[in-house]
Each structure stands twice: as structure tokens, then as C-alpha cells.
Amino acid sequence: MAGLGRKKKNEGKLGIAGICLVVIIFGIVMYVRTKDAQGQIEELNRDMQKLEEQLKEEELRSEELEEKKVYVKTKMYVEEMAKKLGLVYPDEIIYRPSDN
């Protein structure tokens, strides 16, 4: 009967050691997964900052295009483009410098 008591004590110690081992392994796994998740969060934050910068740039570009859209409808723009093409008003006289 004395051997039976010792066997139960050893089983109890082995059970506690097994539970401790499982808890330690679980802790290690959780630590590794937490570090991975933190890395992913940092990467996503960087991506989000880049996208926010791109959004600001695109909003500025959109404003510039809206301004150009209004400008294109003006008489000044039409005259500018006509001069680039070499067009003139019917009563307009063009003076060119002489080659002397």
C-alpha cells in the first residue's frame, strides 16, 4: 500500500508538469502570433499612410483639373490656342522683325 501512495504522488507531479509544459508552449505560440500580428499592423499602417498621401495628391490634381476645365471655356484660352496654331483675327496685322 505504501507503493500505491507514491505512485499517485508521482502521477500528480507529472500531471502538473504536463500542464505547465502545455501552458508554456501556449504562451510561446501566443507571443509569436502577437509579434506577427504587430508586424502586419505596422505594415498596414504604412500602406494606409501611403494611400492617404496618394488621396491628397489626387484631390489636388482634381482641383487643378476643375480649374483648367473652367479656364478652357474662356475666350483667353481659345485665343491662346489659336495663336499657337498661327491663326489671327481677320483685321489683325502681324509685324515681323526684319532680318537686317
PyMOL commands that set and color helices and strands:
alter all, ss='L'
color gray80, all
select helices_A, chain A and resi 2-72+75-84
alter helices_A, ss='H'
color red, helices_A
deselect
rebuild
show_as cartoon
